[in-house]
């Protein structure tokens, strides 16, 4: 009998920054009322990932960001059909000593 190939469907989300190519994250960044959802430098400028220029850094020290991320990003993934796994990238980047883009200088 022919062997069956097992495949899993997984989705990718970047946990460190609000990626511009994900509509949900981009919408949050472009809303001026959400400025507090992102890290800022000492001059009040939003910290941007300038390594690959994909978006501003989330401020997960804010309970508002955590709630928003669960209600928007995670809920979006849950609604997707047949998803069996999620890869949240860069969960340890800043913790492991990575620099915070334009806020490092």
Number of C-alpha atoms within 10 A of each C-alpha: 3 4 5 6 5 5 7 8 10 12 12 11 18 15 19 21 22 25 20 17 10 12 12 15 21 16 12 18 22 11 9 8 9 13 17 15 23 23 22 19 14 8 7 9 13 20 21 23 20 14 11 8 12 16 23 26 23 25 19 16 11 13 11 13 17 15 12 14 18 12 11 15 17 13 12 12 17 13 9 10 8 10 13 12 12 14 12 12 13 15 12 11 13 11 9 9 8 11 15 20 17 16 18 9 7
